[in-house]
Every structure is written in C-alpha cells, then in structure tokens.
C-alpha cells in the first residue's frame, strides 16, 4: 500500500477517518493525500465561467480551505507521514474518484454518519456514491474512534470465483492488523442453500488460501443485509468487509446495493472491495 486518499469536509467524522488513515499509513509506510472538494454555489460557479464578480468570493473560499488543510497537516498524529493536499472544484464524489485514479491510490478512507429516508433513496451520501463507483477498497469509519483496532474482521460474500481477486486485498488488510477473519455466507429464504452445500462452498473457497485465525459460518436471516449486520453484532466485530459489483443507473435504483445499505446502516466500520 503506497497511497491513501482521505476526502475531508473538515467535519468531526472526517477527522476520525483521518486519524484511522494515519494509523494505517504508519503500518504500511504509505503517503496520505488529503482532498477537499470545493463545491461552489451555482451562482458563483456561473460567475467564474464568465469571469464575473464571483472570482473574489471563490478565491476566499479556496484560501479558507487551504488554511484548514494546512492546519490539519500540522496535526501531531500525522507526524512522520508524507502528506500532500489537493483542492478541486468539482462535485464531491466525482472528484474523489478522479483523484483516486490520477494518483493511483490503494485505499480511500472516509467518515460517514449514514443517511436515511428521503435522502437515502433519492440523494444518497457521497460516501455511498464512492463505494458504488470506486475501483479501490473504501474504508468507511462510522464511529468516533481515533484508533481502529481490528481483532475480529467479518467478510461476507457468496464466495464465488469472481470474488477471489478482491479477497487477496482482504487478506492483506487482515495481515496488517493481525485480525481474526470470520468468513460468513448468508442464507436467505429467497436464495436458500442446504447446510452441506453452503459449507462445501465455504470450504472450497477457503482451500485456495493459507489462512490462520479464521472461522467459517453459515448464517440464516430474512435478507443478506440483516444477516451480515446481525452476525457482526453476534461476534462484536470491529470491521465488516464486503465485495461490491458497483451497480449504476437503473440497475442500482431497482435492485439496490447491499454494500451501500451496509455502509448506510452499520454502526461498525465497513470496508468494500470492488469485484
């Protein structure tokens, strides 16, 4: 792991995400890229395009963001870490994905308090959109902890062959934290598998890897999301890992995304891995 991207809006949630990212960066001798997306009011953006009177206001917002980023970079917990700053005038989630591609980052760390109701259905948080579109793993910090202790890491999947490339990244993260890995396959009424079949799927998948300190579980619940969250609660997991296909457009609207729902509703940290 060489580069970690931390989008920040200078909120408390973003601050906790940055502290966790610093912890991971020190473990991997990685660089941190601090990103602030400056989404301007429509009127100011229009003035900027026409070189109108909005330019002084824009420069004020930019300088204010620079000052806040420089204050963050001086934080004690970033000492010894190479940190660079980026400010972009763009929609938040689009800019985050763009910067991650251009800088070839290995991990995105974000803070989130989730969304619900109308916002969840029609707007969605920037974190959800990044989870949906990112090609690199996304770690979402949900609680106010400065240090991420990962003793128990739940990884939920259907354990098909297409999951294998992303699972290599799971194993690397587990090794970094010396965590216990809990592989769980969720059995639901709409996609039920007899226990012996489900266990065979888990055993066959696990046989491809040399994994220490791991368990396999078949967990029955009404749907996949509830199964993952309830199983994580039952073992008091520190982190939930899940693979995502990154649905977009109508497919996402009508089918939803389990990974986004988990990110939205979990009270625990969540890490997504793109298939």
Secondary structure, 3 states (H helix, E strand, C coil): CCEEEEECCCCHHHHHHHHHHHHHHHHHCCEEEEEEECCCCHHHHHHHHCCCCCHHHHHHHHHHHHHHHHHHHCCHHHCCCCEEEEEECCCHHHHHHHHHHHCCCCEEEEECCCCCHHHHHHHCCHHHHHHHHCCCEEEEECCCCCCCCCCEEEEECCCCHHHHHHHHHHHHHHHHHCCEEEEEEEEECCECCCHHHHHHHHHHHHCCCCCCCEEEEEEECCCHHHHHHHHHHHCCCCEEEEEECCCCHHHHHHHCCHHHHHHHHCCCEEEEEEC
